[in-house]
Amino acid sequence: SGGEQQMLAIGRALLANPRLIMLDEATEGLAPIIRDEIWRTIRLIRQSGVATLIVDKSVSAVTDMADRIVILVKGEAVFEGSPADLKAKLERGIREPLLPGRVMALIFEKQSLRTRVSFEAAMAHMGGSSLVLGDDAGFGKRERIDDFIRVLSEFVDVVVLRCKLHATVVETAKHANCCIINGLTDLSHPCQALADLYTLKCHVPSLSKAKLAWVGDANNVARSLAMACGRLGVHFAVATPKGYEFPQDFLADLQAECPGMNLTLTHDPVEAVRGAAAVYTDVWASMGQEGEQEQRRRDFAQYQVNRQLMASAPSEALFMHCLPAKRGEEVTDEVMDCPNSVIVEQAGNRMHVQKGILAWLLAAQH
């Protein structure tokens, strides 16, 4: 049966390389009992200390160990590597055409530097092409979103959306016949969070033993980081002023998605950064909140990441920021430019992680 063949393939792979990670969409059609058995086996293997994971397109799973990724289509490997492999190859001038002929459309309702350029560069490096659709395309204006995206799906393989409202991305994905990537909404920024934790992984022995401190507004980036940290076992400590905490409905969703998560919620920045492997902040007023700028500047005055606050963290603690930053407000120049600041590496890793996302979504669609 298909289930038996899948288990045999898993067994052979593990025997050949006990630290293999397989990204396989072939489990999608398996009966639930077979899928459950596969996942039970993988959990047991991971508990024994072997870094092995099998992910299919219908399961949202994340791992903090990715020695090797193999994408299989009908038993044949169409891609091998890892984000670290791709990054190392790029540094050596090697840019493998993993996605020849693939087309990506980008739609931005908000300004973008890192999201736009990192996705466009990622697709170019892998042999695909990109189209940035401006106001002339009329997204959300000339016609209903369902009509717009069903037509666009006829032309492109994937669409990156950076929208003011999360509901716009959800509505678009509901009617799309191609892949949709959330490039940022008012509620989340998942691509940023993945790049952030990849950056942290490059500097700590184990994500599951690390503490990440967030100081400032519990905004869209903080929400995505909370979800990612919960899935990876990272201790996430959040220090916010009163009135700027995570809403209760989000905390309920977080608890349901990540039961037993190590989450610290406090109003004390010093408590949050104590013992942290990295200290992370973001602007006090995001795009669309300009009218609250002065009030937020007063409310967040005691939450600036400066030399005094970093002194409460371990001496080796990293400084992280998703950028753009307002120097002199949420963070000082001294911290932004200190030897422990990884803000440029963090931004650069957006491209490498998004290459992985694009390869996962598109490389197996033959």
KARA-V55439 format. One record per backbone hydrogen bond with DSSP energy under -0.5 kcal/mol. NH is the residue of the N-H (numbers start at 0). CO is the residue of the C=O. If there is no record, write none. Layout:
NH/CO + NH/CO
This chain:
4/0 + 5/1 + 6/2 + 7/3 + 8/4 + 9/5 + 10/6 + 11/7 + 12/8 + 13/9 + 14/10 + 15/11 + 16/12 + 19/16 + 20/67 + 21/52 + 22/69 + 23/21 + 23/54 + 24/71 + 26/23 + 27/24 + 28/25 + 29/26 + 33/30 + 34/30 + 35/31 + 36/32 + 37/33 + 38/34 + 39/35 + 40/36 + 41/37 + 42/38 + 43/39 + 44/40 + 45/41 + 46/42 + 47/43 + 47/44 + 48/45 + 49/44 + 51/49 + 54/21 + 58/55 + 60/58 + 68/80 + 69/20 + 70/78 + 71/22 + 71/69 + 72/75 + 75/72 + 77/70 + 78/70 + 80/68 + 85/81 + 86/82 + 87/83 + 88/84 + 89/85 + 90/86 + 91/87 + 92/89 + 93/88 + 94/92 + 97/95 + 98/125 + 99/96 + 100/126 + 101/98 + 103/128 + 104/157 + 105/130 + 106/159 + 107/132 + 108/106 + 108/161 + 109/161 + 116/112 + 117/113 + 118/114 + 119/115 + 120/116 + 121/117 + 122/118 + 123/119 + 124/120 + 125/121 + 126/123 + 127/122 + 128/101 + 130/103 + 132/105 + 132/130 + 133/131 + 136/133 + 137/134 + 140/137 + 141/137 + 142/137 + 147/143 + 148/144 + 149/145 + 150/146 + 151/147 + 152/148 + 153/150 + 154/151 + 155/151 + 156/102 + 157/102 + 158/178 + 159/104 + 160/158 + 160/180 + 161/106 + 162/160 + 162/183 + 167/164 + 168/164 + 169/165 + 170/166 + 171/167 + 172/168 + 173/169 + 174/170 + 174/171 + 175/171 + 178/156 + 180/158 + 182/160 + 182/180 + 183/160 + 184/187 + 188/219 + 190/181 + 192/188 + 193/189 + 194/190 + 195/191 + 196/192 + 197/193 + 198/194 + 199/195 + 200/196 + 201/197 + 202/199 + 203/199 + 208/205 + 209/206 + 211/234 + 212/210 + 212/277 + 213/236 + 214/279 + 215/213 + 215/238 + 217/243 + 218/216 + 222/218 + 223/219 + 224/220 + 225/221 + 226/222 + 227/223 + 228/224 + 229/225 + 230/226 + 231/227 + 232/228 + 233/228 + 234/209 + 235/233 + 235/261 + 236/211 + 236/234 + 237/263 + 238/213 + 239/237 + 239/265 + 243/240 + 250/246 + 251/247 + 252/248 + 253/249 + 254/250 + 255/251 + 256/252 + 257/253 + 260/257 + 262/260 + 263/235 + 264/262 + 265/237 + 265/263 + 268/266 + 271/267 + 272/268 + 273/269 + 275/272 + 276/210 + 277/210 + 278/317 + 279/212 + 280/319 + 281/214 + 288/285 + 291/288 + 292/289 + 295/291 + 296/292 + 297/293 + 298/294 + 299/295 + 300/297 + 302/299 + 303/300 + 304/329 + 305/303 + 309/305 + 310/306 + 311/308 + 312/309 + 316/313 + 317/276 + 318/339 + 319/278 + 321/280 + 326/324 + 327/330 + 328/325 + 329/325 + 330/325 + 331/304 + 335/331 + 336/332 + 337/334 + 340/337 + 341/318 + 345/341 + 346/342 + 347/343 + 348/344 + 349/346 + 350/346 + 350/347 + 351/347 + 352/348 + 353/349 + 354/350 + 355/351 + 356/352 + 357/353 + 358/354 + 359/355 + 360/356 + 361/357 + 362/358 + 364/361 + 365/363
